Amino acid sequence: MSIDRETQLHASLSAIPALSGYDGPIERLGGLTNLVFRVGDACVRLPGAGTEEYINRSHEAEAARAAARAGVSPEVIHADPETGIMATRFIEGAATMTPERFRADIGSVRRAGEAFRRLHTSGAQFPFTFELFSMIDDYLRIMSTKDVALPDGYHDVVAEAQTVRAALSRNPVSLVACHCDPLCENFLDTGERIFIVDWEYSGMNDPMWDLGDLSVEAGFDAGQDQVLLDAYSGGSPGATDHARMVIYKAMCDLLWTLWGLIQLANGNPADDFRAYADGRFARCRSLMASAEFSACLRTLQTA
Protein backbone atom coordinates (compact mmCIF):
# COMPACT_ATOMS: atom_id res chain seq x y z
CA MET A 1 0.00 0.00 0.00
CA SER A 2 1.37 3.41 -0.97
CA ILE A 3 2.14 6.02 1.67
CA ASP A 4 -0.64 8.28 0.35
CA ARG A 5 -3.22 5.49 0.55
CA GLU A 6 -2.01 4.44 4.00
CA THR A 7 -2.27 8.03 5.23
CA GLN A 8 -5.75 8.37 3.72
CA LEU A 9 -6.91 5.11 5.27
CA HIS A 10 -5.61 5.81 8.78
CA ALA A 11 -7.14 9.28 8.72
CA SER A 12 -10.43 7.68 7.74
CA LEU A 13 -10.23 5.02 10.45
CA SER A 14 -9.93 7.71 13.09
CA ALA A 15 -13.45 8.85 12.11
CA ILE A 16 -14.93 5.36 12.60
CA PRO A 17 -15.58 4.81 16.32
CA ALA A 18 -15.37 1.01 16.09
CA LEU A 19 -11.98 1.18 14.33
CA SER A 20 -10.35 4.36 15.61
CA GLY A 21 -7.81 2.51 17.76
CA TYR A 22 -7.06 -0.28 15.30
CA ASP A 23 -3.35 -1.02 14.81
CA GLY A 24 -3.42 -4.51 13.30
CA PRO A 25 -2.84 -5.72 9.74
CA ILE A 26 -4.55 -4.08 6.78
CA GLU A 27 -5.23 -5.83 3.48
CA ARG A 28 -6.11 -4.08 0.20
CA LEU A 29 -9.11 -5.67 -1.49
CA GLY A 30 -10.59 -5.12 -4.95
CA GLY A 31 -12.53 -2.20 -6.40
CA LEU A 32 -12.73 -0.46 -9.78
CA THR A 33 -13.49 3.04 -8.56
CA ASN A 34 -13.11 2.91 -4.77
CA LEU A 35 -10.36 1.91 -2.35
CA VAL A 36 -11.43 -1.12 -0.30
CA PHE A 37 -9.53 -2.63 2.63
CA ARG A 38 -9.92 -5.40 5.17
CA VAL A 39 -9.33 -3.91 8.61
CA GLY A 40 -9.63 -6.64 11.23
CA ASP A 41 -13.17 -7.98 11.06
CA ALA A 42 -14.37 -5.00 9.02
CA CYS A 43 -14.31 -4.03 5.37
CA VAL A 44 -13.62 -0.31 4.87
CA ARG A 45 -14.49 1.51 1.66
CA LEU A 46 -13.02 4.91 0.71
CA PRO A 47 -14.83 6.58 -2.20
CA GLY A 48 -13.11 6.99 -5.54
CA ALA A 49 -12.25 10.36 -7.03
CA GLY A 50 -15.12 11.91 -8.96
CA THR A 51 -17.79 9.51 -7.69
CA GLU A 52 -19.61 12.41 -6.03
CA GLU A 53 -20.76 13.42 -9.52
CA TYR A 54 -23.09 10.45 -9.81
CA ILE A 55 -23.36 8.66 -6.42
CA ASN A 56 -25.73 9.75 -3.66
CA ARG A 57 -24.03 8.47 -0.50
CA SER A 58 -27.10 8.96 1.71
CA HIS A 59 -29.14 6.75 -0.62
CA GLU A 60 -26.34 4.18 -0.70
CA ALA A 61 -26.12 3.99 3.10
CA GLU A 62 -29.88 3.60 3.47
CA ALA A 63 -29.97 0.85 0.86
CA ALA A 64 -27.00 -0.99 2.39
CA ARG A 65 -28.68 -1.05 5.79
CA ALA A 66 -31.97 -2.25 4.29
CA ALA A 67 -30.15 -4.99 2.36
CA ALA A 68 -28.41 -6.09 5.56
CA ARG A 69 -31.77 -6.31 7.31
CA ALA A 70 -33.02 -8.43 4.41
CA GLY A 71 -30.14 -10.85 5.03
CA VAL A 72 -28.38 -10.37 1.70
CA SER A 73 -25.60 -7.96 2.68
CA PRO A 74 -23.13 -7.60 5.57
CA GLU A 75 -23.95 -5.50 8.61
CA VAL A 76 -23.16 -1.79 8.19
CA ILE A 77 -20.79 -0.68 10.95
CA HIS A 78 -20.35 2.92 9.82
CA ALA A 79 -21.53 5.10 6.94
CA ASP A 80 -20.78 8.78 6.53
CA PRO A 81 -22.76 10.34 3.66
CA GLU A 82 -20.58 13.45 3.75
CA THR A 83 -17.24 11.69 3.19
CA GLY A 84 -18.52 8.50 1.54
CA ILE A 85 -16.55 6.36 4.00
CA MET A 86 -18.32 3.09 4.79
CA ALA A 87 -17.41 0.12 6.96
CA THR A 88 -19.22 -3.21 6.93
CA ARG A 89 -18.70 -6.52 8.68
CA PHE A 90 -16.15 -8.72 6.89
CA ILE A 91 -17.63 -12.08 5.79
CA GLU A 92 -15.06 -14.64 6.90
CA GLY A 93 -14.51 -17.59 4.59
CA ALA A 94 -16.45 -16.14 1.65
CA ALA A 95 -14.96 -16.20 -1.83
CA THR A 96 -15.13 -13.00 -3.85
CA MET A 97 -16.78 -14.12 -7.06
CA THR A 98 -15.44 -13.69 -10.58
CA PRO A 99 -16.89 -14.66 -13.95
CA GLU A 100 -14.70 -17.77 -13.90
CA ARG A 101 -15.86 -18.81 -10.43
CA PHE A 102 -19.52 -18.39 -11.37
CA ARG A 103 -19.13 -20.40 -14.56
CA ALA A 104 -17.21 -23.15 -12.78
CA ASP A 105 -19.85 -23.69 -10.07
CA ILE A 106 -23.49 -23.92 -11.12
CA GLY A 107 -24.38 -23.94 -7.42
CA SER A 108 -23.14 -20.37 -7.11
CA VAL A 109 -25.46 -19.37 -9.96
CA ARG A 110 -28.38 -20.85 -8.03
CA ARG A 111 -27.30 -19.10 -4.83
CA ALA A 112 -27.15 -15.79 -6.69
CA GLY A 113 -30.70 -16.32 -7.94
CA GLU A 114 -31.84 -17.12 -4.40
CA ALA A 115 -30.11 -14.01 -3.04
CA PHE A 116 -31.86 -11.84 -5.61
CA ARG A 117 -35.20 -13.42 -4.72
CA ARG A 118 -34.55 -12.74 -1.00
CA LEU A 119 -33.75 -9.11 -1.76
CA HIS A 120 -36.56 -8.51 -4.24
CA THR A 121 -39.23 -10.05 -2.02
CA SER A 122 -37.97 -8.44 1.21
CA GLY A 123 -40.30 -5.48 0.99
CA ALA A 124 -37.33 -3.12 1.35
CA GLN A 125 -37.89 0.38 0.01
CA PHE A 126 -34.80 2.07 -1.42
CA PRO A 127 -34.82 5.88 -1.66
CA PHE A 128 -33.73 6.03 -5.33
CA THR A 129 -35.61 4.86 -8.41
CA PHE A 130 -33.25 3.38 -11.00
CA GLU A 131 -34.77 4.51 -14.31
CA LEU A 132 -32.65 3.35 -17.24
CA PHE A 133 -33.38 6.05 -19.78
CA SER A 134 -33.25 8.88 -17.26
CA MET A 135 -29.85 7.60 -16.13
CA ILE A 136 -28.62 7.51 -19.74
CA ASP A 137 -29.69 11.15 -20.07
CA ASP A 138 -27.98 12.03 -16.77
CA TYR A 139 -24.74 10.33 -17.79
CA LEU A 140 -24.85 12.03 -21.20
CA ARG A 141 -25.14 15.39 -19.40
CA ILE A 142 -22.05 14.53 -17.36
CA MET A 143 -20.27 13.45 -20.54
CA SER A 144 -21.08 16.80 -22.16
CA THR A 145 -18.72 18.38 -19.61
CA LYS A 146 -15.90 15.94 -20.37
CA ASP A 147 -13.33 15.81 -23.14
CA VAL A 148 -13.98 12.18 -24.06
CA ALA A 149 -15.64 10.99 -27.26
CA LEU A 150 -18.66 8.68 -27.34
CA PRO A 151 -18.33 5.52 -29.45
CA ASP A 152 -19.43 6.04 -33.04
CA GLY A 153 -23.16 5.46 -33.35
CA TYR A 154 -23.97 5.72 -29.66
CA HIS A 155 -26.80 8.21 -30.12
CA ASP A 156 -28.21 6.08 -32.96
CA VAL A 157 -28.44 3.06 -30.65
CA VAL A 158 -30.09 5.15 -27.93
CA ALA A 159 -32.67 6.16 -30.55
CA GLU A 160 -33.17 2.49 -31.52
CA ALA A 161 -33.66 1.64 -27.86
CA GLN A 162 -36.80 3.76 -27.76
CA THR A 163 -38.56 0.69 -29.20
CA VAL A 164 -37.37 -1.19 -26.13
CA ARG A 165 -38.59 1.61 -23.91
CA ALA A 166 -42.06 1.40 -25.46
CA ALA A 167 -42.18 -2.40 -25.10
CA LEU A 168 -41.17 -2.23 -21.43
CA SER A 169 -43.76 0.48 -20.80
CA ARG A 170 -46.40 -1.74 -22.41
CA ASN A 171 -45.61 -4.40 -19.79
CA PRO A 172 -44.95 -2.49 -16.56
CA VAL A 173 -43.92 -4.44 -13.49
CA SER A 174 -43.90 -3.55 -9.83
CA LEU A 175 -40.57 -2.01 -8.92
CA VAL A 176 -38.64 -3.70 -6.11
CA ALA A 177 -35.42 -3.05 -4.20
CA CYS A 178 -32.61 -3.98 -6.60
CA HIS A 179 -28.84 -3.96 -6.48
CA CYS A 180 -28.62 -2.61 -10.05
CA ASP A 181 -24.83 -3.13 -10.40
CA PRO A 182 -24.28 -6.88 -10.03
CA LEU A 183 -20.62 -7.01 -10.98
CA CYS A 184 -19.39 -10.52 -10.18
CA GLU A 185 -16.94 -9.15 -7.62
CA ASN A 186 -19.88 -7.70 -5.66
CA PHE A 187 -20.92 -11.27 -4.73
CA LEU A 188 -19.39 -13.09 -1.76
CA ASP A 189 -20.06 -16.83 -1.73
CA THR A 190 -19.71 -18.90 1.44
CA GLY A 191 -20.70 -22.08 -0.42
CA GLU A 192 -24.03 -22.06 1.41
CA ARG A 193 -25.29 -18.57 0.62
CA ILE A 194 -24.29 -15.49 -1.27
CA PHE A 195 -23.94 -11.99 0.16
CA ILE A 196 -24.08 -8.94 -2.12
CA VAL A 197 -22.04 -5.80 -1.44
CA ASP A 198 -21.60 -2.30 -2.92
CA TRP A 199 -24.99 -0.54 -3.05
CA GLU A 200 -23.84 2.62 -4.83
CA TYR A 201 -26.24 2.24 -7.76
CA SER A 202 -29.09 0.49 -5.93
CA GLY A 203 -32.67 1.57 -6.33
CA MET A 204 -36.22 0.54 -7.00
CA ASN A 205 -36.14 -1.19 -10.36
CA ASP A 206 -37.50 -3.97 -12.54
CA PRO A 207 -36.17 -7.13 -10.84
CA MET A 208 -35.09 -8.63 -14.16
CA TRP A 209 -32.45 -5.91 -14.47
CA ASP A 210 -30.42 -7.57 -11.72
CA LEU A 211 -30.59 -10.98 -13.41
CA GLY A 212 -29.82 -9.70 -16.89
CA ASP A 213 -26.93 -7.57 -15.71
CA LEU A 214 -25.36 -10.42 -13.74
CA SER A 215 -25.69 -12.68 -16.79
CA VAL A 216 -23.72 -10.18 -18.87
CA GLU A 217 -21.09 -9.56 -16.20
CA ALA A 218 -20.49 -13.29 -15.68
CA GLY A 219 -20.74 -14.27 -19.34
CA PHE A 220 -23.49 -16.82 -18.73
CA ASP A 221 -24.70 -19.06 -21.53
CA ALA A 222 -28.34 -19.98 -22.11
CA GLY A 223 -28.15 -22.90 -19.68
CA GLN A 224 -26.74 -20.78 -16.87
CA ASP A 225 -29.34 -18.09 -17.56
CA GLN A 226 -32.03 -20.74 -17.14
CA VAL A 227 -30.57 -21.96 -13.85
CA LEU A 228 -30.43 -18.38 -12.56
CA LEU A 229 -34.04 -17.73 -13.58
CA ASP A 230 -35.29 -21.04 -12.20
CA ALA A 231 -33.58 -20.48 -8.83
CA TYR A 232 -34.95 -16.96 -8.70
CA SER A 233 -38.52 -17.92 -9.52
CA GLY A 234 -38.54 -21.11 -7.48
CA GLY A 235 -39.88 -22.96 -10.51
CA SER A 236 -40.53 -22.16 -14.14
CA PRO A 237 -40.26 -18.42 -14.91
CA GLY A 238 -42.80 -16.68 -17.12
CA ALA A 239 -42.05 -15.82 -20.74
CA THR A 240 -42.09 -12.10 -20.07
CA ASP A 241 -39.59 -12.48 -17.22
CA HIS A 242 -37.17 -14.21 -19.57
CA ALA A 243 -37.79 -11.60 -22.26
CA ARG A 244 -37.07 -8.70 -19.90
CA MET A 245 -33.94 -10.40 -18.63
CA VAL A 246 -32.57 -10.79 -22.17
CA ILE A 247 -33.46 -7.22 -23.12
CA TYR A 248 -31.73 -5.84 -20.04
CA LYS A 249 -28.57 -7.73 -20.96
CA ALA A 250 -28.22 -5.31 -23.87
CA MET A 251 -29.56 -2.26 -22.07
CA CYS A 252 -27.13 -2.54 -19.15
CA ASP A 253 -24.26 -2.45 -21.65
CA LEU A 254 -25.77 0.67 -23.23
CA LEU A 255 -25.77 2.39 -19.80
CA TRP A 256 -22.45 1.12 -18.46
CA THR A 257 -20.71 2.21 -21.67
CA LEU A 258 -21.24 5.77 -20.43
CA TRP A 259 -20.11 4.87 -16.92
CA GLY A 260 -16.83 3.59 -18.36
CA LEU A 261 -16.31 6.80 -20.30
CA ILE A 262 -16.87 8.87 -17.16
CA GLN A 263 -14.17 6.80 -15.43
CA LEU A 264 -11.88 7.46 -18.38
CA ALA A 265 -12.57 11.19 -18.22
CA ASN A 266 -11.91 11.20 -14.47
CA GLY A 267 -8.52 9.56 -14.95
CA ASN A 268 -9.40 6.37 -13.05
CA PRO A 269 -6.27 4.16 -13.38
CA ALA A 270 -7.99 0.90 -12.32
CA ASP A 271 -8.67 -0.31 -15.86
CA ASP A 272 -8.44 0.56 -19.55
CA PHE A 273 -11.80 2.29 -19.56
CA ARG A 274 -11.65 3.21 -23.26
CA ALA A 275 -11.48 -0.49 -24.08
CA TYR A 276 -14.08 -1.22 -21.40
CA ALA A 277 -16.58 1.26 -22.87
CA ASP A 278 -15.96 0.29 -26.48
CA GLY A 279 -16.27 -3.40 -25.62
CA ARG A 280 -19.56 -2.93 -23.80
CA PHE A 281 -21.00 -0.86 -26.62
CA ALA A 282 -19.98 -3.43 -29.22
CA ARG A 283 -21.62 -6.18 -27.16
CA CYS A 284 -24.77 -4.06 -26.79
CA ARG A 285 -25.05 -3.70 -30.56
CA SER A 286 -24.40 -7.40 -31.07
CA LEU A 287 -27.05 -8.39 -28.53
CA MET A 288 -29.60 -6.01 -30.02
CA ALA A 289 -28.96 -7.49 -33.47
CA SER A 290 -29.47 -11.07 -32.29
CA ALA A 291 -32.49 -13.23 -33.10
CA GLU A 292 -33.02 -13.87 -29.39
CA PHE A 293 -33.28 -10.15 -28.65
CA SER A 294 -35.77 -9.64 -31.47
CA ALA A 295 -37.88 -12.57 -30.25
CA CYS A 296 -37.89 -11.24 -26.69
CA LEU A 297 -38.84 -7.77 -27.90
CA ARG A 298 -41.79 -9.28 -29.81
CA THR A 299 -42.82 -11.16 -26.67
CA LEU A 300 -43.14 -7.89 -24.79
CA GLN A 301 -44.76 -6.09 -27.71
CA THR A 302 -47.49 -8.72 -28.06
CA ALA A 303 -48.01 -9.77 -24.43
FENCOR-V817967 format. One record per residue. N is the residue number from 1. OMEGA is omega in degrees with one decimal (999 if undefined). Layout:
N,OMEGA
N,OMEGA
This chain:
1,-178.5
2,179.4
3,-179.8
4,179.7
5,179.5
6,178.8
7,179.8
8,-178.2
9,-176.8
10,175.2
11,179.2
12,179.9
13,-178.8
14,179.9
15,-179.6
16,-173.9
17,-176.3
18,-174.7
19,-171.8
20,-180.0
21,-174.9
22,177.2
23,-179.4
24,-177.6
25,178.0
26,-178.2
27,176.5
28,176.5
29,-175.1
30,178.8
31,179.7
32,-177.5
33,-175.6
34,171.2
35,-175.6
36,-176.4
37,165.3
38,179.1
39,-175.9
40,179.7
41,179.0
42,172.4
43,-175.3
44,-179.5
45,172.7
46,-174.0
47,179.1
48,179.3
49,176.3
50,-176.4
51,179.0
52,178.7
53,-171.7
54,178.4
55,173.2
56,-173.2
57,175.9
58,177.6
59,-180.0
60,-177.6
61,179.6
62,179.7
63,-179.7
64,178.5
65,178.7
66,178.3
67,176.4
68,177.4
69,178.7
70,177.1
71,-178.5
72,-177.9
73,-179.7
74,176.4
75,175.1
76,179.1
77,-175.4
78,173.9
79,179.7
80,-178.4
81,-178.8
82,-177.3
83,-176.0
84,178.6
85,178.5
86,175.1
87,177.9
88,179.1
89,177.2
90,179.4
91,-176.9
92,174.1
93,179.9
94,177.5
95,172.0
96,-172.9
97,174.9
98,174.8
99,-178.2
100,179.9
101,177.4
102,-175.1
103,-179.4
104,-174.2
105,-178.2
106,176.1
107,179.2
108,176.7
109,177.0
110,-178.3
111,176.3
112,177.3
113,178.8
114,178.2
115,176.5
116,179.9
117,179.6
118,179.1
119,-172.8
120,-179.3
121,-175.0
122,-174.3
123,178.4
124,176.4
125,178.2
126,-173.5
127,-175.6
128,171.0
129,-178.6
130,-177.9
131,-170.1
132,-171.7
133,172.9
134,179.6
135,174.9
136,177.8
137,-179.6
138,-179.9
139,177.0
140,175.9
141,176.2
142,-179.3
143,-179.6
144,178.4
145,-176.0
146,178.5
147,179.3
148,-175.9
149,170.6
150,173.7
151,177.6
152,177.1
153,-176.1
154,-178.3
155,177.4
156,-179.4
157,175.1
158,178.0
159,177.1
160,-176.1
161,175.9
162,173.6
163,176.1
164,179.8
165,179.8
166,-179.5
167,178.0
168,179.2
169,178.8
170,-177.7
171,-177.0
172,176.9
173,175.5
174,179.2
175,179.9
176,177.5
177,-176.9
178,176.8
179,173.2
180,178.8
181,-172.5
182,169.4
183,-176.1
184,-176.7
185,175.2
186,179.4
187,178.5
188,-172.3
189,177.4
190,-173.5
191,176.5
192,177.8
193,179.3
194,170.5
195,179.3
196,-178.8
197,175.5
198,-173.4
199,-176.5
200,-174.0
201,-173.3
202,178.0
203,174.0
204,-169.9
205,169.9
206,-176.1
207,-178.5
208,173.4
209,-177.5
210,-177.8
211,-179.9
212,-179.1
213,177.2
214,179.1
215,179.0
216,-177.1
217,-176.7
218,-178.4
219,-178.6
220,170.8
221,-175.9
222,179.9
223,178.3
224,174.2
225,-178.3
226,177.9
227,179.0
228,-179.4
229,-179.8
230,179.4
231,-179.6
232,-174.6
233,-176.5
234,-179.5
235,179.9
236,-179.0
237,176.8
238,-178.4
239,-179.0
240,174.4
241,179.0
242,-178.6
243,180.0
244,178.3
245,-179.5
246,-179.4
247,-179.9
248,174.9
249,177.1
250,-174.9
251,178.6
252,176.3
253,178.2
254,179.1
255,-173.4
256,169.0
257,-179.7
258,177.5
259,179.8
260,179.4
261,175.5
262,176.1
263,177.8
264,-179.3
265,-179.3
266,177.2
267,179.2
268,-176.1
269,-170.9
270,-175.4
271,171.6
272,-171.2
273,171.3
274,178.4
275,178.4
276,-177.0
277,-178.9
278,178.7
279,179.6
280,-179.7
281,177.8
282,178.9
283,176.4
284,-178.7
285,179.8
286,179.1
287,-178.8
288,179.2
289,-174.6
290,177.3
291,-179.6
292,179.5
293,-179.6
294,179.9
295,-179.8
296,176.4
297,177.8
298,178.3
299,179.4
300,-178.6
301,-174.6
302,-177.5
303,999
